[in-house]
Amino acid sequence: MVNKEYWKERYKDKWKDGNRREKIAINLFKDFGIELIPFGFEALSEEYNKESPVEKGKPDFFADINGERIFFEVTGTDRPSVNINNDLWVRPDKAEYVKKHKLKAYCIHILDRLKVVRFIKMETVLDSPIINPVIRGTKETYHSIKADKSLSIEQFKKELKIK
């Protein structure tokens, strides 16, 4: 029998890293004059929760921007081997949720160590190939997005007409 909580348990020691990235995203949007509202399972939670959402892949936040509700998934890494030219990886369930619910959404990809924040349209994620890297001894599944497909903060602001 497959443990449906396998991945959650496997990454429970990374919970606070995700929380730190969420706070970076909130502060960035605050600088834009926009409030990110928690939406996804345990967004902004300080502690690991062994419960699970009813449906996987729900974005972390939403914001109302120029009269439009837009959803955001916060992701990234602080691994020393990752640089700004590497592909960005996003779990398929994140893109599938957005497609299923017909949401306008972006990933906010944060490279903590380099203080880099980039945005990726979920349509771009969906159009990107699936890869299966082995991480810490386990085969995983991600969409792999070329770095040049991401948007800088300024490109993102221009696209959404944020001043």
N, C-alpha and C positions, 0 to 999 in steps of 0.2 A: 504494500500500500504506500502511495506517495504522500509525504507530509506536505499539505498545502501551505504550510507556514515555513517551508524550508528556506526560501530566500530571505524572508523577513528575519528569521533567526540568524541566518548566516551574516547579515549586515547589521545586527543590533548594536555592534560596537561602533558603527559609523553614524548613528542617530544624531549625535551632537554636531557632527560635521555638516549634515544637511540643515540642521537648525541654524547654524552659523550662517550658511549661505542664504537661507530664507531672510534672516535679519539684514544681510547686505542688500538683498533685493528690495526689502521694505524701505530701507533708508534711501536707496537710489530713487525710488518712486516718490518718496517724500520730498526729495530735492526737486522733482518734476512738479510738485504740487498735487500729486495723485496718491490716493490711499489704496493700498492692496488689501483686500478683504480675504481672510482665510476661507478656504472652500474645501480643499481635499482632506482626506483622512489624516488627522493628527498634525495638520500644518501648524507650525509654531509651538508644538508641544515640547516641553523641556525634557521629558522622560520617555524612554522606550515603552511602548504599549504593545503587549503581546496579542491583543485583539486584532481583528482584521476588518477591512471595509467590506461592505456588501458587494461592491463592484471595484475591481482594481483599475488603476490608471487615472483616477480623478485628479485634475490639476490642483496644485497647491493653493492658488489664489485667483481672484478675479478683480477687475477694476472697471469702472465706468469711465471711458475716455471719449470725450466729444460725443456723448450720447450713445455710445456703443459699448456693450459689455464684452470685455476681452479677458481670456483666461490665460494663466501663466503657470508653467511647471518650472520649478527651480531645480537645477542639477549642476554638476561640475565635479571638480577634483582638486586635490592639493598634492597629487603625486609628483615627485620631483622629475620623473622622466617625461612628463607631459609638457609640451610647449604650445605656443599659439598657432603653430602650423599643423599640428596633429589633427586628425579627424575628431569630431565631437560625437560622442555616443549617447544615444537616448533609448531607453527601454521601449519595446514595441507597444506594450499595453498603454503607455502614455498617449501615443499617436492614435491608437485604435479607439480609445475612449472619446477623444476629441472628434474623430470621424463619425463614430456611432451617434453621438449627441449633436452633431453639426454645430460645433462651437468654433468661434474664431479664437485661435490660441497660438502662443509662442512658448518656446523653452527659453529660460534665462540661464545661460551657461556661464558659470563662474569658475575661473581659475584662481583660487584663493592666493596661492603663493606668488602669482604674477600680478595680482590685483587687476585682472582682466574680466570684464563682463561683456558677453555677447548675447545676441538674440537670434533664435532660429524659428522661422515660421513652421508650424506643425505640418503644413502641406509639403514643405521641403523634407521634413523628417519622413513622412509617408512615402515620398518618392525616392528615398535613399535606400541603398542595399542593406540587407541583414548580414551581420557577421556573428561569428561564434568564438570569441576569444576565450582562452583559459585564464581565469583570474583566481589566484590563491588556490590553484589545483582543481578548479571546477569550471566546466564549460558553461558559458553564459550566452545570452542573446541580446543583441543591440542593433538598432539602425546606426549606420556609420555615415556621418554627414561631413563632407569636405569643409575645411575651415573657411574657404572663400565663399561658402554659401551662407555663412552667418552674417549678421548685421552688427555693426558697432553701435554704441549707445547713440551717437549722433545720427546714424542712418535710421535706427529704430524711431527716434524722436521725429525725424523728418517724415518717415512713412506714416506715422500716426498723427502727424500735425500737432505734436506736443511742443510747447514753447520752452 
